[in-house]
Amino acid sequence: MKVIIHGGFFSESATNQETKKAKQDALAEIVTKAHQFLASHTALETVVYAVSLLEDNELFNAGIGSQIQSDGKVRLSAALMDGHTQKFSGVINLEDVKNPIAVAQQLLDYDDRVLSGEGALTFARSNGFDYFNPITEQRQAEYQAKINQQGRKGTVGCVALDAEGNLAAATSTGGKGFEIPCRVSDSATVAGNFANNFAGISCTGVGEDIVSGALAAKIVTRVTDGFTLQAACDKSFTELKPFDGFAGVIGITTAGEIYHCDSHPYMVWASFDVNLQVFN
């Protein structure tokens, strides 16, 4: 049983030791809880659980910590993929809901599994997801000062391998801040979140770069075709270089290989295999 999580890119971690320590502690606590949860739950249930905890922590750019778009609204995107069934579900630009990853989980049982905007909100309300305002005082202050997209390229995600050998991946984001309203990120696409019976990948970074590189699906396809996870990541990241793609990934294979990499410094992540590891 293995689990790895990420908390996006945070350039301030290089200089603000208090912020860095808070994020390290949060990641350590969440990945430890996720590993404990995994002992009695599936990989699919675990990635939803872990990402929900990340969405509920305002240190990270998802759920409560989300960035505000240029029209003053928060719109959330999240996705989930079950490597065993190879079903993908997601929500795009969902407003006024606390945990978009939980809404994505509900959609796994439907034929129409990716919803956006008003349709996503209608579905959420009809399935018991109450109104929630995710804007924190800090994010509002950043928005008013027009500084909230400086160095905060981020998402949260989790990949898990359960005791039955099944993989799942989940990703959630609050956007990049000051984007055109309803801009679509990578997080609720197969470029940003993908899993099958061979590997699971969750991405973070600049969504447009990740989509241009078809990153998560490409890495998983290469593992399926016989690459090691590290080799698949390294080759795929080489292909981002011509356009200076800004991305980071976490992943696990069904064989138990666990790996993370990024094209720029300070992706924050934590993993739990036999031991806890935290880095940013």
ChimeraX attribute file (.defattr): number of C-alpha atoms within 10 A of each C-alpha:
attribute: neighborCount
match mode: 1-to-1
recipient: residues
	/A:1	20
	/A:2	27
	/A:3	32
	/A:4	33
	/A:5	33
	/A:6	32
	/A:7	32
	/A:8	27
	/A:9	29
	/A:10	23
	/A:11	19
	/A:12	14
	/A:13	19
	/A:14	12
	/A:15	9
	/A:16	10
	/A:17	11
	/A:18	10
	/A:19	15
	/A:20	19
	/A:21	13
	/A:22	13
	/A:23	23
	/A:24	21
	/A:25	13
	/A:26	20
	/A:27	28
	/A:28	21
	/A:29	15
	/A:30	22
	/A:31	29
	/A:32	22
	/A:33	16
	/A:34	29
	/A:35	25
	/A:36	15
	/A:37	17
	/A:38	24
	/A:39	14
	/A:40	12
	/A:41	15
	/A:42	20
	/A:43	31
	/A:44	25
	/A:45	19
	/A:46	28
	/A:47	31
	/A:48	29
	/A:49	22
	/A:50	31
	/A:51	33
	/A:52	24
	/A:53	20
	/A:54	30
	/A:55	29
	/A:56	17
	/A:57	19
	/A:58	17
	/A:59	17
	/A:60	26
	/A:61	29
	/A:62	36
	/A:63	35
	/A:64	25
	/A:65	23
	/A:66	28
	/A:67	34
	/A:68	28
	/A:69	22
	/A:70	15
	/A:71	12
	/A:72	15
	/A:73	18
	/A:74	29
	/A:75	27
	/A:76	35
	/A:77	31
	/A:78	36
	/A:79	34
	/A:80	37
	/A:81	31
	/A:82	25
	/A:83	25
	/A:84	16
	/A:85	13
	/A:86	13
	/A:87	16
	/A:88	25
	/A:89	27
	/A:90	32
	/A:91	30
	/A:92	30
	/A:93	25
	/A:94	26
	/A:95	22
	/A:96	21
	/A:97	23
	/A:98	22
	/A:99	26
	/A:100	35
	/A:101	33
	/A:102	21
	/A:103	27
	/A:104	29
	/A:105	23
	/A:106	16
	/A:107	23
	/A:108	18
	/A:109	11
	/A:110	9
	/A:111	8
	/A:112	10
	/A:113	17
	/A:114	20
	/A:115	22
	/A:116	20
	/A:117	16
	/A:118	13
	/A:119	13
	/A:120	22
	/A:121	24
	/A:122	14
	/A:123	16
	/A:124	24
	/A:125	14
	/A:126	10
	/A:127	11
	/A:128	9
	/A:129	18
	/A:130	12
	/A:131	13
	/A:132	13
	/A:133	13
	/A:134	27
	/A:135	19
	/A:136	15
	/A:137	10
	/A:138	12
	/A:139	22
	/A:140	15
	/A:141	12
	/A:142	17
	/A:143	20
	/A:144	12
	/A:145	9
	/A:146	13
	/A:147	14
	/A:148	21
	/A:149	17
	/A:150	13
	/A:151	12
	/A:152	21
	/A:153	26
	/A:154	30
	/A:155	36
	/A:156	31
	/A:157	37
	/A:158	37
	/A:159	36
	/A:160	39
	/A:161	32
	/A:162	22
	/A:163	15
	/A:164	10
	/A:165	19
	/A:166	24
	/A:167	34
	/A:168	37
	/A:169	37
	/A:170	40
	/A:171	37
	/A:172	40
	/A:173	34
	/A:174	31
	/A:175	31
	/A:176	24
	/A:177	26
	/A:178	19
	/A:179	15
	/A:180	10
	/A:181	16
	/A:182	19
	/A:183	13
	/A:184	19
	/A:185	26
	/A:186	31
	/A:187	34
	/A:188	31
	/A:189	27
	/A:190	25
	/A:191	25
	/A:192	33
	/A:193	34
	/A:194	35
	/A:195	33
	/A:196	24
	/A:197	19
	/A:198	23
	/A:199	33
	/A:200	33
	/A:201	37
	/A:202	36
	/A:203	35
	/A:204	30
	/A:205	27
	/A:206	21
	/A:207	26
	/A:208	16
	/A:209	19
	/A:210	27
	/A:211	19
	/A:212	13
	/A:213	21
	/A:214	19
	/A:215	29
	/A:216	28
	/A:217	23
	/A:218	19
	/A:219	30
	/A:220	27
	/A:221	18
	/A:222	19
	/A:223	21
	/A:224	17
	/A:225	11
	/A:226	11
	/A:227	15
	/A:228	19
	/A:229	26
	/A:230	17
	/A:231	14
	/A:232	19
	/A:233	28
	/A:234	15
	/A:235	14
	/A:236	18
	/A:237	23
	/A:238	12
	/A:239	14
	/A:240	19
	/A:241	12
	/A:242	7
	/A:243	10
	/A:244	13
	/A:245	23
	/A:246	21
	/A:247	28
	/A:248	30
	/A:249	28
	/A:250	28
	/A:251	33
	/A:252	28
	/A:253	27
	/A:254	21
	/A:255	13
	/A:256	18
	/A:257	13
	/A:258	23
	/A:259	17
	/A:260	22
	/A:261	18
	/A:262	21
	/A:263	18
	/A:264	14
	/A:265	15
	/A:266	18
	/A:267	27
	/A:268	25
	/A:269	28
	/A:270	26
	/A:271	29
	/A:272	22
	/A:273	16
	/A:274	9
	/A:275	8
	/A:276	15
	/A:277	16
	/A:278	20
	/A:279	15
	/A:280	21
